[in-house]
């Protein structure tokens, strides 16, 4: 199974990008992993937040594979433990899913269109994180899930 992380805009904070790179490298021993970065939408003048989210949402949806199982990250989504995420990934693998795409929104979150497209909506926490931190936390949790599945010491 291939895992795809889809998000808008480059990660500007170097220390966060270093963490993202590290976990992407670590994950390669467990699964095929791709990051798909779409152009972020910057507001101009008096452009509404809803319009910005809509434009960004269209770009995110366009970056998804048709056959992909889509997991959107949203604060209103379902919260799961690391062990439950490992079980979900095992279940997707057992269902012979070719690709699971995790979609992380930009600074304003995800548009209703992206959430509607999602097969599952997950929340990382009730706490608020920057969208860049959410990328890193998601990758760490996916890595943790694979180490749980493999029975390695990382999870302890």
C-alpha positions as a printed Julia matrix, in Angstrom:
156×3 Matrix{Float64}:
   0.0    0.0    0.0
   1.21   3.48  -0.84
   0.67   6.39   1.51
   0.36   9.84   0.08
   0.46  13.05   2.12
  -1.21  15.96   0.32
  -0.93  19.52   1.55
  -0.74  23.11   0.28
   2.44  25.14   0.28
   6.02  24.43   1.18
   7.02  24.06   4.8
   8.7   27.34   5.69
  10.11  26.43   9.11
  13.42  24.63   8.61
  13.24  22.62  11.82
   9.79  21.31  10.89
  10.95  20.41   7.37
  13.92  18.57   8.88
  11.51  16.52  10.99
   9.27  15.83   7.99
  12.27  14.69   5.96
  13.44  12.45   8.81
  10.1   10.67   9.21
   9.63  10.32   5.46
  13.04   8.65   5.3
  12.2    6.36   8.26
   8.85   5.38   6.75
  10.43   4.16   3.5
  11.44   0.93   5.23
   7.76   0.18   5.95
   5.77   1.56   3.02
   5.89   3.55  -0.2
   5.39   7.17   0.73
   4.85  10.26  -1.38
   4.33  13.88  -0.47
   2.26  15.91  -2.91
   2.59  19.62  -2.3
   0.05  21.78  -4.12
   0.32  25.53  -4.57
  -1.16  27.33  -1.62
  -3.66  30.14  -2.1
  -2.66  33.49  -0.73
  -5.38  36.02  -0.02
  -5.24  39.25  -1.96
  -6.78  42.39  -0.6
 -10.26  41.74   0.7
 -10.59  38.15  -0.56
 -12.66  36.16   1.91
 -11.28  33.24   3.9
 -14.04  31.06   2.43
 -12.89  31.88  -1.1
  -9.25  31.14  -0.22
 -10.21  27.77   1.33
 -12.36  26.95  -1.71
  -9.5   27.61  -4.16
  -7.02  25.67  -2.06
  -9.57  22.86  -1.71
  -9.92  22.54  -5.48
  -6.15  22.13  -5.79
  -6.07  19.51  -3.04
  -8.92  17.49  -4.57
  -7.23  17.64  -8.0
  -4.06  16.14  -6.45
  -5.89  13.04  -5.17
  -5.79   9.74  -7.02
  -9.21   8.49  -8.12
  -8.72   5.11  -6.46
  -7.25   6.52  -3.27
  -8.87   6.12   0.15
  -8.94   9.72   1.39
  -8.33  10.64   5.03
  -8.82  14.34   5.76
  -7.37  15.94   8.88
  -9.79  18.26  10.62
 -10.24  19.33  14.23
 -13.84  18.08  14.12
 -12.76  14.63  12.96
 -12.58  11.36  14.83
  -9.76  11.02  17.34
  -7.93   7.7   17.53
  -5.04   6.36  19.57
  -1.74   5.42  17.99
  -2.69   1.75  18.39
  -6.01   2.36  16.64
  -4.24   4.14  13.77
  -1.98   1.09  13.44
  -5.1   -1.1   13.32
  -6.7    1.16  10.69
  -3.58   0.96   8.51
  -3.53  -2.84   8.9
  -7.19  -2.94   7.92
  -6.57  -0.84   4.81
  -3.71  -3.13   3.85
  -5.92  -6.2    4.4
  -8.57  -4.62   2.17
  -5.88  -4.37  -0.53
  -6.14  -0.61  -0.77
  -3.6    0.58  -3.31
  -3.26   4.08  -1.87
  -4.33   5.99   1.22
  -4.09   9.77   0.91
  -3.91  11.91   4.03
  -4.94  15.5    3.32
  -3.71  18.31   5.56
  -5.17  21.76   5.04
  -3.44  25.1    4.96
  -3.55  27.85   7.58
  -7.34  28.14   7.22
  -8.05  24.41   7.29
  -9.85  22.3    4.7
 -12.73  23.38   2.51
 -16.13  21.66   2.75
 -15.43  20.17  -0.7
 -12.34  18.33   0.58
 -14.18  17.11   3.68
 -17.03  15.86   1.48
 -14.55  13.99  -0.73
 -12.97  12.27   2.3
 -13.69   8.65   3.16
 -12.65   9.38   6.75
 -12.04  12.54   8.76
  -9.46  12.33  11.55
  -8.36  14.79  14.2
  -4.82  14.73  15.56
  -5.86  16.31  18.84
  -8.29  18.68  20.47
  -5.37  21.09  20.68
  -4.62  23.49  17.87
  -1.42  23.07  15.84
  -0.06  25.08  12.95
  -0.69  23.4    9.62
   3.06  22.86   9.28
   3.26  21.15  12.68
   0.26  19.0   11.75
   2.23  17.63   8.78
   5.09  16.6   11.07
   2.81  15.14  13.75
   0.88  13.15  11.14
   4.08  11.64   9.73
   5.34  10.8   13.23
   2.04   9.07  14.03
   2.09   7.09  10.78
   5.67   6.04  11.59
   4.59   5.12  15.13
   1.71   3.06  13.71
   4.1    1.09  11.52
   6.45   0.47  14.45
   3.48  -0.77  16.5
   2.59  -3.14  13.66
   6.23  -4.31  13.44
   6.59  -4.69  17.21
   9.68  -2.49  17.41
  10.79  -0.55  20.49
  10.06   2.94  19.1
   6.49   2.94  20.36
   7.38   2.18  23.98
